[in-house]
Amino acid sequence: MGFWVFLITGTAVLGFDPEQDGLRAIKDLVRKRFPDVRQLPVPELAAWLADTNRPQPLLLDVRQAEEFATSHLPGAQRVDPKAKAEAIQGLAAGGRPVVMYCSVGYRSSELARRLMSAGVTNVFNLEGSIFQWANEGRPLASTNGPASKVHPYNDRWGALLKPEVRGSSR
């Protein structure tokens, strides 16, 4: 929390851009905290999803129901961030690749680590998660069809989203 407060405070002094610099700092933090979790860059996932000759990954959204309802990656399934690995192991049956994401990658990396500890080996975390996906203008879905906004998790984390894709946290 102190690190994030410093970053927010430093915006005016250093010309810090929360959307670019903040998300980059969070991605660095996630890589350091979860060195055993493979990070999949957003452009690589987009190319993978567009390649119909390649087996498609299982996309798991590791956010709360309200966040998922606002928007998610097309085709993603929601799993609770506190889910037990055993409860979702069956989804990855047969060695199907699993790509997990949350808002910025922390919650999904935690669950990816638990899944890996339970023996699932073909697991990735989407680096920068849905925030980076949306900031790059990639497609979003909701239960009602296409979506254009992302749930910001809270106002502080929402600063990492471009204003045009930042939804309401209420």
C-alpha positions as CSV (number, residue, x, y, z in Angstrom):
1,M,0.0,0.0,0.0
2,G,2.8,2.4,0.8
3,F,4.4,1.8,-2.6
4,W,1.2,2.6,-4.3
5,V,0.6,5.8,-2.3
6,F,4.1,6.9,-3.2
7,L,3.4,6.3,-6.9
8,I,0.1,8.3,-6.7
9,T,1.8,11.1,-4.8
10,G,4.7,11.2,-7.3
11,T,2.4,11.7,-10.3
12,A,2.5,15.5,-10.2
13,V,6.2,15.8,-9.4
14,L,7.6,13.2,-11.8
15,G,5.1,13.3,-14.6
16,F,4.0,9.8,-13.6
17,D,1.4,8.3,-16.0
18,P,-0.7,5.9,-13.9
19,E,-2.1,4.1,-17.0
20,Q,1.4,3.3,-18.4
21,D,3.9,3.6,-15.6
22,G,1.6,2.4,-12.8
23,L,0.6,-0.8,-14.7
24,R,4.3,-1.4,-15.6
25,A,5.2,-1.1,-11.9
26,I,2.4,-3.5,-10.9
27,K,3.5,-6.0,-13.6
28,D,7.1,-5.9,-12.2
29,L,5.8,-6.4,-8.7
30,V,3.7,-9.4,-9.9
31,R,6.7,-10.9,-11.7
32,K,8.9,-10.5,-8.5
33,R,6.2,-11.9,-6.2
34,F,5.3,-14.9,-8.4
35,P,8.5,-15.8,-10.3
36,D,7.2,-19.4,-10.8
37,V,4.1,-18.3,-12.6
38,R,4.5,-17.9,-16.4
39,Q,3.4,-14.4,-17.5
40,L,1.7,-14.3,-21.0
41,P,1.9,-10.8,-22.6
42,V,-1.5,-9.5,-23.9
43,P,-0.4,-9.4,-27.6
44,E,0.6,-13.1,-27.4
45,L,-2.8,-14.1,-26.0
46,A,-4.6,-12.0,-28.7
47,A,-2.6,-13.8,-31.4
48,W,-3.2,-17.2,-29.8
49,L,-7.0,-16.5,-29.7
50,A,-7.0,-15.5,-33.3
51,D,-5.1,-18.6,-34.4
52,T,-7.8,-21.2,-35.2
53,N,-5.2,-23.9,-35.9
54,R,-3.9,-23.8,-32.3
55,P,-5.8,-25.4,-29.4
56,Q,-7.6,-22.6,-27.6
57,P,-6.8,-21.9,-23.9
58,L,-9.4,-22.0,-21.1
59,L,-9.8,-18.4,-20.0
60,L,-10.4,-18.0,-16.3
61,D,-11.4,-14.6,-14.9
62,V,-10.3,-14.5,-11.2
63,R,-12.4,-11.6,-10.0
64,Q,-15.6,-11.0,-8.0
65,A,-19.0,-11.5,-9.7
66,E,-19.6,-7.8,-9.9
67,E,-16.3,-7.2,-11.7
68,F,-17.0,-10.0,-14.1
69,A,-20.6,-8.8,-14.8
70,T,-19.2,-5.4,-15.9
71,S,-17.0,-7.0,-18.5
72,H,-14.6,-9.9,-19.1
73,L,-12.6,-11.3,-22.0
74,P,-14.9,-13.0,-24.5
75,G,-15.3,-16.7,-23.7
76,A,-13.9,-16.4,-20.2
77,Q,-15.4,-18.2,-17.2
78,R,-15.4,-16.6,-13.7
79,V,-13.8,-18.4,-10.8
80,D,-13.7,-17.0,-7.3
81,P,-10.3,-15.6,-6.3
82,K,-10.3,-17.7,-3.2
83,A,-11.3,-20.9,-5.0
84,K,-9.5,-24.1,-4.0
85,A,-7.3,-25.5,-6.8
86,E,-9.1,-28.8,-6.5
87,A,-12.4,-27.1,-7.4
88,I,-11.1,-25.9,-10.7
89,Q,-8.6,-28.7,-11.7
90,G,-11.4,-30.4,-13.7
91,L,-11.7,-27.4,-15.9
92,A,-8.1,-27.9,-17.1
93,A,-8.6,-31.6,-17.8
94,G,-6.6,-33.2,-20.6
95,G,-3.7,-30.7,-20.4
96,R,-5.8,-27.9,-21.9
97,P,-3.8,-24.6,-21.5
98,V,-5.2,-22.3,-18.8
99,V,-4.8,-18.5,-19.0
100,M,-5.9,-16.7,-15.8
101,Y,-6.4,-13.0,-15.4
102,C,-7.9,-10.5,-12.9
103,S,-7.7,-6.7,-12.8
104,V,-3.9,-6.4,-12.8
105,G,-2.6,-9.9,-12.4
106,Y,-2.1,-10.3,-8.6
107,R,-5.1,-12.4,-7.7
108,S,-4.8,-14.5,-10.8
109,S,-1.1,-15.2,-10.2
110,E,-2.0,-16.3,-6.6
111,L,-4.6,-18.8,-8.0
112,A,-2.3,-19.9,-10.8
113,R,0.3,-20.7,-8.2
114,R,-2.2,-22.8,-6.2
115,L,-3.3,-24.6,-9.4
116,M,0.3,-25.3,-10.3
117,S,0.9,-26.7,-6.8
118,A,-2.0,-29.0,-7.3
119,G,-0.3,-30.5,-10.4
120,V,-1.8,-28.4,-13.3
121,T,1.3,-27.5,-15.4
122,N,0.0,-25.6,-18.5
123,V,-1.0,-22.5,-16.6
124,F,-0.3,-18.8,-17.5
125,N,-1.2,-15.5,-16.0
126,L,-2.2,-12.7,-18.4
127,E,0.4,-10.1,-17.8
128,G,-1.3,-6.8,-17.0
129,S,-4.6,-8.7,-17.0
130,I,-7.9,-7.2,-18.1
131,F,-6.7,-3.6,-17.4
132,Q,-3.9,-3.9,-20.0
133,W,-6.2,-5.8,-22.4
134,A,-8.8,-3.0,-22.2
135,N,-6.2,-0.2,-22.3
136,E,-5.0,-1.7,-25.6
137,G,-8.5,-1.5,-27.0
138,R,-9.1,-5.2,-27.2
139,P,-12.6,-6.7,-27.2
140,L,-14.6,-7.1,-24.0
141,A,-17.8,-8.9,-23.3
142,S,-20.6,-9.0,-20.7
143,T,-23.5,-11.3,-20.1
144,N,-25.5,-8.9,-22.4
145,G,-23.1,-8.8,-25.3
146,P,-20.1,-6.6,-26.1
147,A,-18.9,-4.3,-23.4
148,S,-16.8,-1.1,-23.4
149,K,-15.9,-0.6,-19.7
150,V,-13.9,-2.5,-17.0
151,H,-14.8,-2.6,-13.4
152,P,-12.0,-0.6,-11.7
153,Y,-11.8,-2.8,-8.6
154,N,-11.7,0.5,-6.6
155,D,-10.9,4.2,-7.3
156,R,-7.1,3.8,-6.6
157,W,-6.7,0.8,-9.0
158,G,-9.1,2.4,-11.5
159,A,-6.4,5.0,-12.1
160,L,-4.5,2.4,-14.1
161,L,-7.3,2.3,-16.7
162,K,-7.7,4.7,-19.5
163,P,-10.7,7.0,-18.8
164,E,-12.6,5.7,-21.8
165,V,-12.6,2.1,-20.5
166,R,-12.9,2.9,-16.8
167,G,-16.3,1.8,-15.4
168,S,-17.8,2.6,-12.1
169,S,-16.9,0.8,-8.9
170,R,-20.3,1.3,-7.4
